[in-house]
Every structure is written in structure tokens, then in C-alpha cells.
Amino acid sequence: MTVTAVFLNFRVSGLSPFQGDNDNETISNILKVEYDFAAEEFEAITAGCKDFIKKLLVKDPRRV
């Protein structure tokens, strides 16, 4: 997973794709690389941009 992907996502939507209901849930989402684009703010983002971000949000199997 790259910082670039998270930064790009935040720049285009203003939100974290990993946002949980609390800090612990957000951290869990990050560690499991669980994200979604369901928030209203993501509706204006093109499918191509979302696909690009998804391709960058891949967990490195060498890291725990």
C-alpha cells in the first residue's frame, strides 16, 4: 500500500478511504487494507480515478 494512494484519495475526495466509526476501526481497516468509496464525496470521482487508487492500495505481502 502506498502513501501516494492515500494522499491522492484524500486530495480528490477530502476523506480517508479507511474511515471507521472510531480510531480503532480506522486502524484496523488500514492494517487489513479494507476500504470503500461509498461516501457521498466519492460520487463525483470518476471510475478511472477510483480504479487507479485501488491499484495503488495493495498490501505488500512482505510486510505484516
Contacts in CASP RR format, 6 or more apart in sequence:
PFRMAT RR
TARGET T0000
AUTHOR 0000-0000-0000
METHOD contacts of the structure
MODEL  1
MTVTAVFLNFRVSGLSPFQGDNDNETISNILKVEYDFAAEEFEAITAGCK
DFIKKLLVKDPRRV
1 33 0 8 1.000
1 56 0 8 1.000
1 57 0 8 1.000
1 58 0 8 1.000
1 59 0 8 1.000
1 60 0 8 1.000
2 56 0 8 1.000
2 57 0 8 1.000
4 56 0 8 1.000
5 53 0 8 1.000
5 56 0 8 1.000
5 57 0 8 1.000
6 16 0 8 1.000
6 17 0 8 1.000
6 18 0 8 1.000
6 57 0 8 1.000
8 52 0 8 1.000
8 53 0 8 1.000
8 56 0 8 1.000
9 15 0 8 1.000
9 16 0 8 1.000
9 17 0 8 1.000
9 53 0 8 1.000
9 57 0 8 1.000
10 16 0 8 1.000
12 45 0 8 1.000
12 49 0 8 1.000
12 53 0 8 1.000
13 37 0 8 1.000
13 39 0 8 1.000
13 41 0 8 1.000
13 42 0 8 1.000
13 45 0 8 1.000
14 41 0 8 1.000
15 39 0 8 1.000
15 41 0 8 1.000
15 42 0 8 1.000
16 26 0 8 1.000
17 35 0 8 1.000
17 36 0 8 1.000
17 37 0 8 1.000
17 53 0 8 1.000
17 57 0 8 1.000
18 26 0 8 1.000
18 29 0 8 1.000
18 30 0 8 1.000
18 34 0 8 1.000
18 35 0 8 1.000
19 26 0 8 1.000
19 29 0 8 1.000
19 39 0 8 1.000
20 26 0 8 1.000
20 29 0 8 1.000
28 34 0 8 1.000
29 35 0 8 1.000
33 57 0 8 1.000
33 58 0 8 1.000
33 59 0 8 1.000
35 57 0 8 1.000
37 45 0 8 1.000
37 50 0 8 1.000
42 50 0 8 1.000
END
